[in-house]
Amino acid sequence: MKERLQKALHSLDVDYCEVRFEDSRDLVIQFSGQALEQVRTQDLYGGNVRALHQGGWGFASFNDLADLEHHLKLACQQAKAAGAVLREESKMAAVPVVVDDVQPHWTLHPESVSLEEKIRILSHYQKLVLSYDHIPACTVLYQERCTTLWFANSEGSCLRQEKVDFSVGITASGRKGDVSVQQTVADGSSLGMDVLLGLEQKIAEMRLHRKTLLDAETIKAGDYTIICDPAHTSL
């Protein structure tokens, strides 16, 4: 990829040009009640080109890397057409050429854990929540995005960056008589999915809090003298 981007940018006859490209892999796993409701994957793939010539900018976006050269040419044509009218000097801030591969220090990369293992972990939490009394419904939602970003420009800079973003939410709906409550345990990270492990203690704390709320004395209807704090009344 690095060589391809640099080669495509090398022969352009404009004052400046840059390419951004992104490849993202999304995963969603959701349990509702006692069922595995969905397992969904999605690929987000595409990029864009910006060109500058005589003060005029050109822009083109693409969804297929095979069309890179065509869209480079298109952006340059636009920049030249705008520059032919403006006829200004293209001035860019002086910055050093940077060639780097940026990767965080992963604690546990989500893509190193199999789909089957992720489903097993989430299923364990789902069954744990539903094993408690007075919890008729439970939702477990896991969302993950792993992204590879590329940036290259005509001045020689070329960067590759790996990014990860994932989250998990475990929502329990409790009911006792006419009283119902809903609570959520949530966590996430951009360094590793190890925070997904060992949530049993947080789930146990949620259960105790839910029990306290369900067992709380019901407020009787009537007229009461209160103090209204504007911060709590949206005034």
ABEGO torsion letter per residue (X at the ends): XAAAAAAAAAABBBABBBBBBBBBBBBBBBBBEABBABBBBBBBBEBBBBBBBGGBBBBBBBABAAAAAAAAAAAAAAAAAAAAAAGBBBBBBBBBBBBBBBBBBBABBAAABBAAAAAAAAAAAAAAAAABBGBABBBBBBBBBBBBBBBBBAAGBBBBBBBBBBBBBBBBBBBBEABBBBBBBBBBBAAEAAAABGAAAAAAAAAAAAAAAAABBBBBBEBBBBBBBAAAAGX
